[in-house]
Amino acid sequence: MDIDDILAEVSGDSLPPETRDLQDLTRVWVTERSAPELLPWPSALMERVLGRIHQQASQRPPCLGWIERVEEQVGNIDPKTNFRLIIIQTELERFKFLVRSFLRTRIAKIDQHTLYILNNRTQSALLSWSELQYANAHQTSLETHYGSSFLSHFPTSLQRLDDTAGGISMIEQPDVDKAVFIRVLRDREEPIIVEGTDIVLQMRRGDVYVVRWSAVRDSVLSGDAELM
């Protein structure tokens, strides 16, 4: 029995909600950072995680916020007598780091492919409400800046940022054929055939592959595999 078998025997119901959420947040963070395109917004998970962070931050004594109170106590008292406070603060900072990095990753993808996302209803549906507002504001700012800087000096026919003249689109799209590392989490009855090649993935639990994202996207989104 290896470590994967041991972990598989641990029921998710036996873990505290905070631990399950931390594991899920770590998984979506790794997946978002590794995938070349924007992935669905994990609304339920983020609602719980952000709610927990705000709840802890809002537990205020009369004059001092909860986080500030922890930091003050940790700084003024011997750490040996403050171990529990240190653990609480460390756990909270871990959640905050993952959330910040996750959001930065998604914003970087939105910045890079704004027009592609906004012009594609399927892609727009992957955004949270705040991300959609950001994408629209970002694109408006870019168009205003480009227009005042140089586009206004071009002929009207050359001022479009989404021109497809000559069969070449100006809209940058994600490279869905980028290579990614995946680990298979569940056996799959049918193998995956990588289009345009003679590569066949048998997809047995525990297998690790380097393969095109487009070939394993559905398996990752369904939970049969995970990005590494």
Secondary structure, DSSP 8 states (H G I E B T S, - for coil): --HHHHHHHS-GGGS-HHHHHHHHHHHHHHHHHHSSS-----HHHHHHHHHHHHHHHT---SSS-HHHHHHHHHHHS-GGG-HHHHHHHHHHHHHHHHHHHHHHHHHHHHHHTHHHHHT-HHHHTTS-HHHHHHHHHHHHHHHHHHHHHTGGGS-GGG--SS--GGG---S----TT-EEEEEE-S--SS-EE-TTSS-EE---TT-EEEEEHHHHHHHHHHTSEEE-
